[in-house]
Amino acid sequence: AFSVEYCYFTPTPAAGEFGGALDVPTLQMIGKKDEYFGVTDSIAQLIAAGTRPDDDNKLLGHALNTMHRQGLECGCVCVFDDGYHDLTISHDNILRDLFDAFLRRSDRIHQLDQMWGHDAFLSEHIDVLSKTHQSGRRGLLHLRIRKSPFPPTMPKGEEDASRLFYIAWSPCTEAHSLSPLPRI
């Protein structure tokens, strides 16, 4: 992951921007604790603290401002709680869900919150931090992705099955207020 910001990793401000066509749907996934580019104690943050005293150059650890500034048409920024540079270590299965959504409907990635709205588990594990929707396939979405309650080494099929039970018995959902399954 790269924060798509001008930082120690880019030789010029232009190198810290998106290149190519700005009408290509874009999905950025970055860990909040990314050691190189994240918002918490990353190399980029530590170097910037010593070289950038003004708030105008403050690094956010993600690409949302760059997307807005450059006029990217369709994009989604996902910032993962407790995520490091290699998100597969801590968020493997939700990454699979993200890739599935993006590869199937990349032109609607700015509506991921709506696409996942039918899935009780996925919708419970995201927070919309900001959203701009202009028309059709134009818009930007900024999401916080919460850490899964399941071990990251759990096979995807097992996690999908476990998600059904988690939602049914989670105190945070309406499903919990339902009476338990009847005994037969």
Buried (B, 14 or more C-beta within 10 A) or exposed (E): BBBBBBBBBBEEEEEBBBEEEBEEBBBBBBBBBBBBBBBEEBBBBEBBEEEBEEEEEBBBBBBBBBBBEBEBBBBBBBBBBEBBBEBEEBBBBBBBBBEEBBEEBBBBBBBBBBBBEEEBBBBBBBEEEEBBEEEEBBBBBBBBBBBBEBEBEBEEEEBBEBBEEBBBEBEEBEEEEEEEEEEE
